[in-house]
Amino acid sequence: MGSNKINAAYDNEETTDARKKAAELGLTNEDLVSMYEVMVEIRHFEEMATTLYGLGKVHGTMHLSIGQEAVAAGAGFTLQDKDYLINHHRGHGHFIASGADVNKMMAEFLGKETGFCHGRGGSMHIADVTANNLGAQGIVAAQIAMAPGVGIAIKMRKTDQVALVIFGDGAANRGVFLESLNMSSIWDLPVVYLCENNHYGMSAEVGRVSGKVPFKDRAEALGIPGYFIDGNDVLAVYEFMKNAFSHARSGSGPVFVETETYRILGHSKSDRNLYRTKDEINQWKEKDPIIRFRDLLLEADIITVKQVDEIEKKMAKVIEDAVEFAENSPEPNIEDVMEWVYA
């Protein structure tokens, strides 16, 4: 079940009463249902993406986040339109949760002109600069280096924006991680660091390659408030991210939130999963964040079994329509190959 070196207590208690928790967080029943819908939409998108990959319709590789949807939904619901999102290569869910058009996302996957990056970015480099989504990075930890720069720009402009930078446990062992945290700390930059600790950097189990975990302890050593939370509890993610954004937005400096979660599928499409057991994967499947949140909503009578079925069908249709949009979209023109490339 992952590293036995990660044994710190969570900074949140298990969410057992959805109505009570929602009231504490200022969320309505409609908000909770919307959060659930986003998680289901992300799952359908990525399941469709892997199907299309198998059919040879997706160029390059993919890094899927099936099993990590609670982190994306919880964080996405805290973002404001004016805030900046700095993503990573396993970031489709975060892009969707931030309100991205899944039609354009699917078109980008299929390398079409109507995609967010006109088909040039593909799965790993989707960006929408007009919406302050600054893109995903294929180089591990490169996005962490960008965060202080965005934070400095916000501070110079004297706005109340926040930069959210997302990365995995593998990136937290890169040197730029501490450099970025240190710079954000000494200058009180409005940056929220979100670490998705899914236990594996490619095939390297986190406890075998990390001298100090959880990583939030490293942030605290630099004077940054750090939290280690259950990343499969969407309401816990929302709560801590909401507080983190309020802290950063108030001018109090950066915050570090580490979410423990798990990717059910391999690192990428070329991953044969030889480094972990089926028993381990199955144990984490039992903690599926979508099923967990669904059951919570059902128990609180916030949603019905019929609504659950309707949401599944609705989101499946949304993704099917996105595929149709993408497949009917034009291919990029060879004459325009140098367009949209920055010098």
Secondary structure, 3 states (H helix, E strand, C coil): CCCCCCCCCCCCCCCCCHHHHHHHHCCCHHHHHHHHHHHHHHHHHHHHHHHHHHCCCCCCCCCCCCCCHHHHHHHHCCCCCCCEEECCCCCHHHHHHCCCCHHHHHHHHCCCCCCCCCCCCCHHHCCEHHHCECCCCCCCCHHHHHHHHHHHHHHHHCCCCCEEEEEECCHHHCHHHHHHHHHHHHCCCCEEEEEEECCEECCEEHHHHCCCCCCHHHHHHCCCCEEEEECCCHHHHHHHHHHHHHHHHCCCCCEEEEEECCCCCCCCCCCCCCCCCHHHHHHHHCCCHHHHHHHHHHHCCCCCHHHHHHHHHHHHHHHHHHHHHHHCCCCCCHHHCCCCCCC
